[in-house]
């Protein structure tokens, strides 16, 4: 079976324990392969390093550190599914191999939320074997923090994760007060806990030690700190400072971030957003070009450049059909939104119907979302009865409460208000406020939507 290469998201802010293997005393040929493998690894020639380390394994299959080094090569290539078994082989040969536990923890961490429990287990074992391992405490804290997403309701389990993450970051600073990344991590934990002001103070401490971060985790690591601070400013709705931080991040890692594109859209700098979309389209490794095309289309639409917008939607549809046909619903939905902006409502409805067909085929669990858009269209046309039908359909089809359901209740309340059905309007709008408070994300329209719902209630 072909193993899919995954990018080790998050590993940029944490540090691998480097190459550890040495040959047996007197085993000259094995040592030569090891030395050559290390040299190729340091040059970034990871496939060549894998070949050489495997030659050394053939000569000495009981050298646990060779498997650790093979794992490091696969991590460098983004092959986490191949890295983990190599680290496991090292552990099988030496159950006290702290380097392999630590590095396997990083590989699990790079798999996302699903890998966080295994990462925590491995970092905990590394700490047991080496109680002064400050990096293991730091990374375990990150793994705890990874299981709490900003904007989600805090459950008792989330609070437990938050407390454990803070305890680990505090331990890092106890062991090494100069460990600036711990302040950035505390800031991220506070951000996820919706404590944005205190998060800002922690991010500021981290950024003041930018040189330390550069030495510890390189430009990508420092870029990660600026990005996280930028997202925190976005939650504070200080979009200009958010943009400033994302742009600082690009000085160290020139990869455009979707949150910064969103910032430019919020402040109406559509051409700046287009520039970032163009950077994505120019990147041969970017896999979701269709989304960049329709994102550009949305920007052109807002600028009144409708012909250019339609060209982008055409390009998005072509790319999506060729590479990700199961995502066509997003292209049709975006194009429908542009038609709404242009007040071409018949064309918009046609696009939304096509989107609904694609949702039903490929993402039936998300089909309800398009009915919110259709409800909004009918609300704009002042066809309140039809709007109510579509909002109720969205609510009925939704399998969980979330921001989309909040939008449906908001539209439903406005439609009932326009029909003079004040009791129904108030109930729907109050439900919308409750859902926005629970599922909305600061800096992403939460406050504005709550204010609009309250305004509608006050007018009843």
C-alpha positions, 0 to 999 in steps of 0.5 A: 500500500502506498503511504501518503506523505503528510506534512508535519504540521506543528513540528516547526515549533518543536525540536527533534533530538538529532541523529544519534547512531554510532557503529560498533567499535571496530565495525568500520564499514557500518560506521562509514555508512552511518557517517555518510548517512549523517552527511546526506541528512545534514545536506537535506538529501533525506532519501540518500540518507535513508539508503545509507542508514538501511545499509548500516542496518543490514550490517547491524540490525540491533543498533536501535539508534539507526532506527531512530535516525531513519525515523528522523529522515522520514519526519524530514520528508513528511512521511510520518506514517513511515517514521513512527514504525522506525522509532518503534523499532528503536524502542523495541530494541531499547525500552529506555531509548529516550530519543526514540520516545521523544521523536515518536511523540513529535511524529504523533503530534504531527498527525494532528488531534488524532495523534495527540494522545499517543504523543502525550504518552511518548513525551511522558515516557521521555520525561520519566527517563529524563526528568530534566528534558525541557523540550519534552515538557514543552511538547507535551504541553503543546499536545494537551493544547492541541486538543482544545480548539478556539471557539469551541465550548469548554467541557470539563475535559477541555479544562483538564487539558488546559490545566495540564498544558499550563502546568507543563509550560510553567515547568518549562520556564521553571527549568529554563526561564529563557525558553521563550517558546513557552511564553508563545505556547502559554499565549496560544493556550490563553487564546484557546481559552478566549483570554485574548488580552493576557495572551497578547502579553505572553506573545509579546514576551516571546517576540521580544526573544525572537533571536532565541526562537530563531536559534531554537526552531529557525525562521519557520518557528518564529513565523509560527509565533507571529502567526499565532499572535496575529490570530489572537489580534484577529480575535480582538478584532484588531485586524490591522495588527493581525495583518502586521503580524501575519506579514512579519511571519511571511518575512521568515516563512513566505507562505500566505495564511488563510487567516490573513487573506480573511483579514484583508477581506474584512478590511476591504483590501481586496487587491491585497487578498488577491495578491496572496491568492496569486502566491498560493496559485504560484506555489507548485506544492499548494493542492487546493488551487480551486479554492484560491481561484474562487477566492480570487473570484470573490474578491473580483466580485466585491471590486465590481469586476464581474467578468474577471470574477467569472473567469476565476470561477470557471478556472476553479470549476475546471481545477476542481473537476480535474483534481478534487471533484468531490469539492465542487459544491464549494465552487458552485456555492461561491459563484452563487454568492457572487451572483447574489452580490450582483443581484442576479438572483435567478443565477444565484439560485441555479448555482445554489441548487447545483451546490445542493446536488453536490453536497447531497452526493459528496457531503450529505452531512453538510447539505443543510448549509446551502439551505441557509444560503438559499434562505438568505437569498429569499430574505433579500428578495423579501420572500419571507415565507420561502425564506422560513421554509429554507431556514427550517429545512437547514435546521432540520437537516443539521446534525449538530449545533454550530455557527451555520445553525446560528445563522439559520436561526438569525435569518429565521428570526428576521423573516418572522419579524418582517411578517409581524410574527414577533413571538416566533421572531424573538424565540429564533433570535434569542436561540441565534444569540445563544448559539453565537455565544457558544459556537462563534469565534471572536474576530470572525463575526461573532460579536457583530452577529450577536449585536445584529440579533439584539438590534432586531429583538429591540425593534420588535 
